[in-house]
Amino acid sequence: MLFVSLRIAPAAGLFAVVALMSACSQENAYVPPPPPKIDVALPVKQTVTPYLEATGSAAAVNTTPLVARVSGFIQEIDYKDGDEVKAGTRLFLIEQASYQLALEQAQAGQGSADASAKQSGADLKRQQELLSQKIISQSTLDQSAAAADVDIAKQKQSAVDVEQAQLNLSYTEVKAPFAGIVGARQVSIGQLVGAGSATTLATIVQLAPINVNFNVSEQDVLRIRAAMAKRGMTSQDLKKIPVEVGLQNETGYPHKGMLDYAAPEVTATTGTLAVRAELPNDDRALLPGYFVRVRVPLGEEPDMLLVPDRAIGSDQRGRYLLVAGKDDVVEERPVEIGQLVGTLRVISKGITAEDRVLVSGLLTAVPGQKIEPQVKTLEAAQADGAAQ
């Protein structure tokens, strides 16, 4: 019995070794990994307002130097540098005494001329009666008529002298021609101004409303004209087009206004059209000289397709999207993009509403690779056009 046991044991050991080698061989065989799980989503379809975007600068509607129109000494300065004043507010007073005397002198001359004209008129009437009675000659009447005409002319001249004297007296009060901010004064009390040449006393700037000037490329001009034609608008409706403005440190475009002017021709050297908008600026948030961001809505476009901006790739050929195609194989689609609305980007060409766009795993996904799509739902962008 011991002999039999010894012969069986080596055979059992050999069988165990063969089984172990077989198992190792099975474990080393290559097994392909499962397709990666990648999030996909259908494009969002919604109405979007396309915008024309530009950079512009704010400019005062009115800015005027206040000039002394008559000569004299500054008697009063009735404002503080930087004051906001209303139209008609007196800002400077030039010594009035000499101009008041000139007015009184002109008024006295007018009184004398009126009396002379009255006397010569009465005399002419008497001469006409005497001529009708053939008491005087025609030449005598002609002399009376000429004297009356001279006195009437002097009467008119005296009235003009009074008006001129009144005008000069009014010029001694330098008033704000419009509501605005008055800059620092350029003269002092007691200083002689307007002698020999006009003297600038200060400058006044109107802040409300305010203009925003910007340039539009020739291509954008064509876009605007096409949008206006689509909406049934003509060049006469230019001032009905809204404009939105934002400062460099602001989010979005909080300042609203309307287009006010467009140049009649495109500048050949730059290929741009000069455009101007007017904004109420009641809060004085915009100051002349500010650089601003401008956008002009071009009308609503329905059924636009939007995808997450981060899902868009770029290479030397342009922009593209990765989509899950037939049999869940990744495909690369060249696309044309539009504006950014929130975190979503308008895709104007290249995909359809049924395409499943890859929205994650973009660094690992490779065109031609099979994936396991994980369908997600995109939220529509805010209708305000959080357009950037």
Long-range contacts (C-beta under 8 A, 24 or more apart in sequence): 34-372, 35-328, 35-369, 35-370, 35-371, 35-372, 36-361, 36-364, 36-365, 36-369, 36-371, 36-372, 37-371, 37-372, 37-374, 38-324, 38-358, 38-360, 38-361, 38-364, 38-365, 38-371, 38-372, 38-373, 38-374, 39-358, 39-359, 39-360, 39-361, 39-373, 39-374, 39-375, 39-376, 40-323, 40-324, 40-356, 40-357, 40-358, 40-359, 40-373, 40-374, 40-375, 40-376, 41-307, 41-308, 41-356, 41-357, 41-359, 41-375, 41-376, 41-377, 41-378, 42-353, 42-354, 42-355, 42-356, 42-357, 42-377, 42-378, 43-305, 43-306, 43-307, 43-347, 43-351, 43-353, 43-355, 43-357, 43-378, 44-305, 44-306, 44-307, 44-344, 44-378, 44-379, 44-380, 44-381, 45-303, 45-304, 45-305, 45-306, 45-353, 46-303, 46-304, 46-306, 46-380, 46-381, 46-383, 47-300, 47-301, 47-302, 47-303, 47-304, 47-383, 48-300, 48-301, 48-304, 48-306, 48-338, 48-339, 48-341, 48-346, 48-381, 48-385, 48-387, 49-297, 49-298, 49-299, 49-300, 49-301, 49-385, 49-387, 50-227, 50-297, 50-298, 50-299, 50-301, 50-338, 50-339, 50-346, 51-295, 51-296, 51-297, 51-298, 51-339, 51-385, 51-387, 52-216, 52-220, 52-223, 52-224, 52-295, 52-296, 52-298, 53-293, 53-294, 53-295, 53-339, 54-214, 54-215, 54-216, 54-220, 54-293, 54-294, 54-295, 54-296, 55-214, 55-291, 55-292, 55-293, 55-294, 56-212, 56-213, 56-214, 56-215, 56-245, 56-277, 56-291, 56-292, 56-293, 56-294, 57-212, 57-213, 57-214, 57-289, 57-290, 57-291, 57-292, 58-210, 58-211, 58-212, 58-286, 58-287, 58-288, 58-289, 58-290, 58-292, 59-210, 59-211, 59-212, 59-213, 59-288, 59-289, 60-180, 60-205, 60-206, 60-207, 60-210, 60-211, 60-288, 61-206, 61-209, 61-210, 61-211, 61-278, 62-177, 62-178, 62-180, 62-205, 62-206, 63-203, 63-204, 63-205, 63-206, 63-288, 64-177, 64-178, 64-203, 64-204, 65-200, 65-202, 65-203, 66-91, 66-92, 66-174, 66-182, 66-200, 66-201, 66-202, 66-203, 66-204, 67-198, 67-199, 67-200, 67-201, 68-92, 68-94, 68-171, 68-174, 68-193, 68-194, 68-198, 68-199, 68-201, 69-171, 69-194, 69-198, 70-94, 70-99, 70-168, 70-171, 70-172, 70-194, 71-192, 71-193, 71-194, 71-195, 71-196, 72-96, 72-98, 72-99, 72-172, 72-192, 72-193, 72-194, 73-190, 73-191, 73-192, 73-193, 74-187, 74-188, 74-189, 74-190, 74-191, 74-193, 74-201, 75-189, 76-189, 77-185, 77-187, 77-189, 79-182, 81-182, 81-183, 81-184, 81-185, 82-181, 82-182, 82-183, 82-184, 83-181, 83-182, 84-179, 84-180, 84-181, 84-182, 85-176, 85-179, 85-180, 85-181, 85-182, 85-204, 86-176, 86-179, 87-176, 87-177, 87-178, 87-179, 88-175, 88-176, 89-175, 89-176, 90-173, 90-174, 90-175, 91-174, 91-175, 91-176, 91-182, 91-201, 91-202, 91-204, 92-173, 92-174, 92-187, 92-201, 92-202, 93-172, 93-173, 93-174, 94-171, 94-172, 94-173, 94-174, 94-193, 94-194, 95-172, 96-169, 96-172, 99-165, 99-168, 99-169, 99-171, 99-172, 100-169, 102-165, 102-168, 102-169, 103-162, 103-165, 103-166, 103-168, 103-169, 105-165, 106-158, 106-161, 106-162, 106-164, 106-165, 107-162, 107-165, 109-158, 109-161, 109-162, 110-155, 110-158, 110-159, 110-161, 110-162, 112-158, 113-151, 113-154, 113-155, 113-157, 113-158, 114-155, 114-158, 116-151, 116-154, 116-155, 117-148, 117-151, 117-152, 117-154, 117-155, 119-151, 120-144, 120-147, 120-148, 120-150, 120-151, 120-152, 121-148, 121-151, 121-152, 123-147, 123-148, 124-148, 174-201, 176-204, 177-204, 178-204, 178-206, 179-206, 179-208, 180-204, 180-205, 180-206, 180-207, 181-205, 181-207, 205-288, 207-281, 207-284, 207-286, 207-287, 207-288, 208-280, 208-281, 208-282, 208-284, 209-257, 209-278, 209-279, 209-280, 209-281, 210-278, 210-279, 210-281, 210-286, 210-288, 211-260, 211-276, 211-277, 211-278, 211-279, 212-243, 212-245, 212-257, 212-276, 212-277, 212-278, 212-279, 212-286, 212-292, 212-294, 213-274, 213-275, 213-276, 214-275, 214-276, 214-277, 214-294, 215-270, 215-272, 215-273, 215-274, 215-275, 216-272, 216-273, 216-275, 217-271, 217-272, 217-273, 218-266, 218-271, 218-272, 218-273, 221-266, 221-273, 223-298, 224-296, 224-298, 227-298, 227-299, 230-299, 231-299, 238-262, 241-296, 241-297, 242-296, 242-297, 243-277, 243-279, 243-294, 243-295, 243-296, 244-294, 244-295, 244-296, 244-297, 245-277, 245-279, 245-286, 245-292, 245-293, 245-294, 246-292, 246-293, 247-285, 247-286, 247-290, 247-292, 247-293, 248-291, 248-292, 248-293, 252-386, 253-293, 253-294, 253-295, 255-279, 255-281, 255-285, 255-286, 259-296, 295-387, 297-385, 304-338, 304-346, 304-348, 305-346, 305-347, 305-351, 305-352, 305-353, 306-341, 306-344, 306-345, 306-346, 306-347, 306-378, 306-380, 306-381, 307-344, 307-345, 307-347, 307-351, 307-357, 307-359, 307-378, 308-343, 308-344, 308-345, 308-359, 308-378, 309-340, 309-343, 309-344, 309-345, 310-343, 310-359, 310-362, 311-357, 311-358, 311-359, 311-362, 312-337, 312-345, 313-362, 320-350, 321-347, 321-350, 321-351, 321-355, 321-357, 321-358, 322-357, 322-358, 322-362, 322-365, 322-367, 323-351, 323-355, 323-356, 323-357, 323-358, 324-356, 324-358, 324-371, 324-373, 327-370, 328-370, 328-371, 328-372, 328-373, 329-368, 329-369, 329-370, 329-371, 330-358, 330-365, 330-366, 330-367, 330-368, 330-369, 330-370, 330-371, 331-367, 332-367, 339-387, 339-388, 340-387, 340-388, 341-381, 341-382, 341-385, 341-386, 341-387, 341-388, 342-381, 342-382, 342-386, 343-381, 344-378, 344-381
